[in-house]
Amino acid sequence: MLNIKEQVDVCVVGAGHAGCEAALACARLGFETVIFTVSVDSIALMPCNPNIGGTSKGHLVREIDALGGEMGKNIDRTFIQSKMLNRSKGPAVHSLRAQADKAEYSRSMRKVLENQEHLTIKQAEVCELLVEECEQSCSDILKRKIVGLKTFTGTVYECRTVILCTGTYLKARCLCGEAITYTGPNGLQAANHLTDSLLGLGIEMRRFKTGTPARMDRRSLDFEKMEEQFGDERVIPFSFSTDPNEVQIDQVSCYLTYTNEQTHDIIRANLDRSPIYAGVIEGTGPRYCPSIEDKVVKFSDKDRHQVFIEPEGLHTNEMYVSGMSSSLPEDVQLAMYRTVAGMEHCKMVRNAYAIEYDCIDPKQLYPTLEFKSIRGLFSGGQFNGSSGYEEAAAQGLMAGINASLSMQGKEQIVLDRSQAYIGVLIDDLVTKENFEPYRMMTSRAEYRLLLRQDNADLRLRQIGYEAGLVPEEIYKATLNKKEQINAEVFRLKNTVVGASKNIQEFLTAHESAPLKTGVTLAELICRPELTYESIAKIDLERMPLPVDVVEQVEIEIKYEGYIERQLKQVEHYKKMEKKKIPADLDYNEVGSLRLEARQKLIAYKPVSVGQASRISGVSPADISVLLVYLENYKRKHEVSY
């Protein structure tokens, strides 16, 4: 019997949004990479909502792009509607959201992968990870290392690194009322063998659940009874590299309608047939993306819920019913959908369903997304207990970057909470107890005024460039942009206008208080009723600047006080992050630690005092004890932390 054996640098398991970013990062950095998928037709699949971005998620996409990832570029190529959310609020919560042509998004990303040098796509189910004991050079903590994997057909791939991005496919089953199918999303093959290998390696697994609404035949809907939702008149691209003029296209419309009491009555009358409430579903679902059953039960005071009808693409009649995911039986689904205005005669192309799947407890990961117990094994995406395409892609990119840096013998990258939403996302996953699929939200980022989506390139381009994913010309363009911003802010702060007649008339025309003495142009821009654009008439030395530069200048000036306050908070935060904890520290030797804190610190193995302080169950008093112990430890072992 002949056995097939391949040798590569990196094996990426799963070709969803996390897997695509991980594989592209490794291949672009010159490592021979193979990406495994149960079906090549599922590459960058959107089994749920056909959109990219949204509140806080738009920040993640911009950060992925700034670091050299692909998601922003791909949605710019394939969107059919784009809208900037939260425009009426401050810039910290502005979030870009784009409706994708679902099939074209997948097709476009597959094309990128297929034409990427050093990258091979393989349709196969991975069933076993191959691990060996480390040599003497390994640390006491990492006693094992990854050496390869085996597919269901018996092929062995020897490699230096494995990145697990299995999404919702591990031992997946889909539920629609009493009907249960043992498949992955969209009826694709589940991956039923890898879980046992992971358990055999001592990896702690969890069971999570998510769901998706039905898809309707467009011809069966009455849009006259719904509110038409348009895209922005001027589209802003996701990628900083996309020419804004190239994305000014004719956009399709979405539609808004609502559930009503009749809808809710049907749901309440059939809760006993819902797998969620009948106890059939084992997994925990996402709190912030509940099924319509959950909404009706948990928000019983509401007499209606929003329902968005969104096109799945330009070349299909399928419409996505956003806001009404469900696992109720098909007959109940049809009855409840037909109570919604405009959907009285709807025809379902695909039923709504819930999906259960295996994932890990992410406390087993370092902030680099490498497993603490197995060197060379990384993971990203929903396999880490998160939800959402954007969260997955962000983790996949960081796992790919860090896997590559590890193979180069370089220090891995950890984005902290003051640098990026990606840093907040990963820190929350590996530090906090997550008993449900994690979803990114702006409220989770304590430094969100600094972490705006509009300045992601200014924050992260250098990191992407140093990692090797951002080309030099793009990095230089970012540096030039930064210089233009600084120069213009300096000019405005040092240009004084007096209380002359034309200045006073200008201020009166804009309902702004007259001047009693000279002020700088920057001080005028700080007034709520005035903007950089509006003061152009009295700014005689102004030179034309790019739109993105002007945007940053105005934000820096108007929010200077708030930004400076957050920067001071970041200084304190950084001090705690710099206090590193030795990987082999024995917490049983740390006297005066409370039992709960000791147990949590042993379980999570934080890499810094800052991370330790964010672990649930570790109090400020415990941190004080730990700091004293580390000072003595440093003197005893003559190490710097």
ABEGO torsion letter per residue (X at the ends): XBBBBBBBABBBBEABAAAAAAAAAAAAAGBBBBBBBABAAABGBBABBBBBEEBGAAAAAAAAAAAGBAAAAAAAAABABBBBBGAABBAAABBBBBBBBAAAAAAAAAAAAAABBGBBBBBBBBABBBBBBBBAABBAABABBBAEBBBAAGBBBBBABBBBBAEAABGBBBBBEABBBBBBBGGBBBBAAAAAAAAAAGBBBBBBBBBBBBBBBAAABBAAABBBBBBBABBBBABAABBAAAABBBBBBBBBBBBBAAAAAAAAAAAAABAAAAGABABBBBAABBBAAAAAAABAABABBBBBBBBAEAABABBBBBGABBABBAAAAAAAAAABBGAAABBBABBBBBBBBBBBBAAABBAAGBBAABBGBBBBEAAAGBBEAAAAAAAAAAAAAAAAAAAAGBBBBBBBAAABAAAAAAAAAAABBBABBBBBBAAABAAAAABBAAAAAAAAAAAAAAAGABBAAAAAAAAAAAAAAAAAAAAAAABBBBABAAAAAAAAAAGBBBBABBBBAAAAAABAABBAAAAAAABAABBBBBAAAAAAAAAAAAAAAAAAAAAAAAAAAAAAAABBBBAABBAAABBGBBAAAAAAAAAAGBABAAAAAABBGBBAAAAAAAAAAAAAAAAAAGBBX
